[in-house]
Amino acid sequence: MNFANMKLGTKIASGFGALLAIALALGGLAVWNMLSVKGGATMLAEDYVPEVKMANNLERQSLNTVLGIRSFGFSEDMNHLKAGQEAFALVKKHLGELEALGNKSTHLTALRSSMGEVKAKVDDYEKLINETVTLDKKRDDTREKLNETAKAFIDQAYAYLANQDQKLKEEIKAKADPAKLLERYGKTVTINDTIDLGNSTRLAVWRGQTLRDGKILEDAQKNFPEMEKKINELLANTHEQAHTDQLNKIKDAANGYKAAMVDLVQFFKDNDVLNKKRIEAANVVLDRAKNISIKGMENTERISDDSASALGTASWVMIIGLIVAAVVGVALAYFITAAITKPVNNIIEGLTDSADQVASASAQISSSSQSLAEGSTEQASSLEETSSALEQVSGQVRQNADNANQASSLARDTRDAAEKGAQTMSDMINAMKAINKSSEEIAKIIKVIEEIAFQTNLLALNAAVEAARAGEHGKGFAVVAEEVRNLAQRSATAAKDTAALIEDAVKRASEGSEMANKSGTALNGIVESVKKVTDLVAEIAAASGEQAQGVDQVNTAVSQMDKVTQQNAAAAEETAASSEELNAQADRLKDMVGDLVGLVEGASSSRTRSSSPAHHAPVARAKPKALKALAHHAPAERKTSPAKHSKAEGEAKHKPDDIIPMDDDFKDF
């Protein structure tokens, strides 16, 4: 389809549609990129960032757990153990969070694959912590045993040494045999050597625990055969049972200390094994947590780079699209403006020519209307001649009107009298109805009196019977007598009511009679009034017959003249109204041309064109001369046909404004 042949609305809609299509394309691309970026941001916010955060928390708390347990192993401080257990509880918490995140997210496949191994190692580490606590308690028991056996060894050894010194002093004082003194001295030296070996062993135990070196404890165990040998030598040369018991206790304490040392050496070995297992499990957990964190950071960086790339691409596309939209918009604006202004200018030229032609036609019509108005003036003078004849007819009509008024007054009086008679008759009928009602009530009361009389007779009979039966006892008779008395009272009341009703009935009958008399009088007055009305009407009929002939003759002539006059006047008025409408349409057409000029060329051009002589607003037109003359020469009593004038004026006033035809281009506009 050719763009120049399109309608104005189609041209504008095409331009805006093109720009709207470009805007929708740019907006759709931007929304698509934003949704892509939103998906990546959602993955970061819901999957990878929480994964990195939880993995770092798991790694940190795992390190805190290892530090607390290792510190407890070195320092034997329960606070370190408590700190390690609290950190391990957080490890389990973060591990549960990671597992829940892996089960919820479909993207964290590496996390789900690592959870089984990490959970197994965490469970192993928990068992190893419990074993460490148990082993530590066992170490404490071993130390307690070492202290007890060491104390027993030292106490018994020093007690034996004190006994030997005492014996040696006594033998020296008693100047015993030198061989016996030498033997006693040898025992003292031997027990001192045994004590020295024990002290040396204890020092090795303390040093081994301090350095956490089981090799030192194993080397110190070599002192026990030497101590046992010396104790056996002393037992071989001991003759007193008390000393023998002391030496046996020393020997048992040494053997107990040796057994505790063996347990302590085993503790160090078992503790080393537990430490290695804990470190191995912890390293697996730390390594997996580190790998999860690194993998999450890599995915985070990848998604961030993809989002940045998508945003960059969208920005460039939006910039290029906006440039293209601006260029297309300018081109469309140019073509649409050119396509609109050219046909509108053609319309303006055509409308200007049409307005000039309409103004010329309206001037011709105005001249014709003046000619018609002059004819109407001549016919109006003829109507003046007939006005004198109509004056005579008017006098007779007024006389007839007076007679008619008198007849109307008498008729009203007659109507009033008839209404009074009707009301009187109505009152009489009501009175008669009341009399009938009273008569019915009298009949009812009389019936009641008869029933009372009948019951009175029965009661009297019963009273007589009761009196005969009672003899001296007249109680029953008294009751019957009371009932008889009540019935007598009712009879009296009924009789009284009957008398009142009868009196009222008589009174109402008298009132009915009076009402009937009044009705008769009123009807007589009506008859007299009707007679008078009949006479007057007869006179009016005679006068009206005589006047009818004259009025018919005058009316025939007047109607002929009036018909011609009304036709001429209506034609003149319609012609003048048409000329006014033509002038108004011409002015309106010029105004529309000015609006079109303002729309196409701007407000300044519109003002320039409207200021030209062809576009001046028309001045107010004077009333046509024919109408003035008709209004001047018409008599005061002359009544023209209002229906015809109203019809002509209505057609002139309500004639449509859009009588100027428009060409196709203007209709499209």
Secondary structure, DSSP 8 states (H G I E B T S, - for coil): --GGGS-HHHHHHHHHHHHHHHHHHHHHHHHHHHHHHHHHHHHIIIIIHHHHHHHHHHHHHHHHHHHHHHHHHHH--HHHHHHHHHHHHHHHHHHHHHHHHHHH-SS-HHHHHHHHHHHHHHHHHHHHHHHHHHHHHHHHHHHHHHHHHHHHHHHHHHHHHHHHHHHHHHHHHTT--HHHHHHHHHHHHHHHHHHHHHHHHHHHHHHHHHHT-HHHHHHHTTHHHHHHHHHHHHHHT---HHHHHHHHHHHHHHHHHHHHHHHHHHHHHHHHHHHHHHHHHHHHHHHHHHHHHHHHHHHHHHHHHHHHHHHHHHHHHHHHHHHHHHHHHHHHHHHHHHHHHHHHHHHHHHHHHHHHHHHHHHHHHHHHHHHHHHHHHHHHHHHHHHHHHHHHHHHHHHHHHHHHHHHHHHHHHHHHHHHHHHHHHHHHHHHHHHHHHHHHHHHHHHHHHHHHHHHHHHHHHHHHHHHHHHTT--HHHHHHHHHHHHHHHHHHHHHHHHHHHHHHHHHHHHHHHHHHHHHHHHHHHHHHHHHHHHHHHHHHHHHHHHHHHHHHHHHHHHHHHHHHHHHHHHHHHHHHHHHHHHHHHHHHHHHHHHHHHHHHH-HHHHHHHHTSGGG---------HHHHHHHHHS-TT----HHHHHHHHHHHHT--S--S---HHHHH-
